[in-house]
Structures are given as C-alpha cells and as structure tokens.
C-alpha cells in the first residue's frame, strides 16, 4: 500500500497488554498507528516495536476523559500521520468493589474512561471517517458485561459499550463505516492481575483456576484479542457491523 493511501489507526490504552498487542498487529497489517495513553513514557515500547518492524507509529499522551485532550490528540494524529480512519477504543481501568463498598468515584471514574472516552474519540474520529467515506471502529467490551461479582461499575460500562457499538453502527453505516465490539474473557494482562489481588490469591493460582473453567483449556493472550480486532478492521469484515464478538475460549450468552 502506498504511503499516501496508508490507513491510520488510533489505539487507546496502547502502552501495554491488549492495546500494545493491537497496535503492533495493526501495524503489521500495514497501518500507521497512533498509540494513545495517559503517560507518553509508557508508550515507548509500543512505538519502538512498530518502528522495528518497519512501520510508522506515533506516541500521543492524552487523558481520554477530557474533550480538549481528545480533540488535540486527533488533530495531532491527522497532522503527523494522516487522517485517522480506524479507531480502537481499548483504554480501561478497574475500580472493583461490592456495591455496598463502591464509592461515587469508583463508579464515575470507570464510566469516564470506558464510556466517555470511547464517545469522545468516536465523535472526533468519525469526522475523518465520514470525509473519507470509509472507517472502522472497534470497541473493547468484556464478558463482564454479562455480570460479574464486584464489578457493577465495570460491567455496566462494558454493557454500555455494546449498546454504543450497535447505535454507532446504525448511524454511521451509510458512510461505509463499520462499528463492532470485541468482548474478551480471561486474558493474561496486568488488569487481570489486579483482579487476582482483589480476590487475595496469587496471579498464577488465579490463572490456573480460570483455565480449568475455559472449554479450550487455556487463558487468553493479548494477541488473541488483537487478531479479532484485526479482522474487524479489515476489508474482509466490510459487511460485518454492530456485532459483539466474545473472545473467551468458549461460548457466552
């Protein structure tokens, strides 16, 4: 693909885990990648890995809950890499607690990152997608959207992203923009390590116990999710929109 025709993708939460794997996979697919995270220093490994593979990448520090940060970030991407037409809303945080212990901030901060962040990025990026008459948006949901003890805030946010996905698919489809969601199950990331700590068991014990409950008999890896995102961002998925794909090693409702 000639450089002037190269797709430009934005991946949020790209400093580690699923976001890092996704940024590297989309770069391998031939896209230029803007890696967004809260702190620029954490993005070095992601950007360096893309560059080492011969790709173009840009580290963009931004607080995705702030409108001015998001607008400035998208403008910078457009100026330095080209108009972004692929968006992967991956950034997320955990503030787990049972409902009677959950604070206002526990609830608000999780919804700000997962829902407000996805909204702000999608609103900013769709302008470039509409102009190009082509686009891909992939939102990261979770199996927790189906309900999970101690995660009322996170479950509600991830379920909300599924409704957000389906609505954007309806609104933006006429512009040749598809919008889908990937809902990971147990994936070996730092976020899962936080869950193990909350449950007061070792990370290894947590992974072993989870693997026994997964039909394919193993925990997922960030690349498993990146592969699914890659499909949704491809031309092969041009007639797939408004879908939620559970990548969990077994069936989910």
C-alpha positions, 0 to 999 in steps of 0.5 A: 500500500502506498504511503499516501493511501496508508490507513491510520489507526488510533489505539487507546490504552496502547502502552501495554497488554491488549492495546500494545498487542493491537497496535503492533498487529495493526501495524503489521497489517500495514497501518500507521498507528497512533498509540494513545495513553495517559503517560507518553513514557509508557508508550515507548515500547509500543512505538519502538516495536512498530518502528522495528518492524518497519512501520510508522507509529506515533506516541500521543499522551492524552487523558481520554476523559477530557474533550480538549485532550481528545480533540488535540490528540486527533488533530495531532494524529491527522497532522503527523500521520494522516487522517485517522480512519480506524479507531480502537477504543481499548483504554480501561481501568478497574475500580472493583468493589461490592456495591455496598463498598463502591464509592461515587468515584469508583463508579464515575471514574470507570464510566469516564474512561470506558464510556466517555472516552470511547464517545469522545474519540468516536465523535472526533474520529468519525469526522475523518471517517465520514470525509473519507467515506470509509472507517472502522471502529472497534470497541473493547467490551468484556464478558463482564458485561454479562455480570460479574461479582464486584464489578457493577461499575465495570460491567455496566460500562462494558454493557454500555459499550455494546449498546454504543457499538450497535447505535454507532453502527446504525448511524454511521453505516451509510458512510461505509463505516463499520462499528463492532465490539470485541468482548474478551474473557480471561486474558493474561494482562496486568488488569487481570492481575489486579483482579487476582489481588482483589480476590487475595490469591496469587496471579498464577493460582488465579490463572490456573483456576480460570483455565480449568473453567475455559472449554479450550483449556487455556487463558487468553493472550493479548494477541488473541484479542488483537487478531479479532480486532484485526479482522474487524478492521479489515476489508474482509469484515466490510459487511460485518457491523454492530456485532459483539464478538466474545473472545473467551475460549468458549461460548457466552450468552 
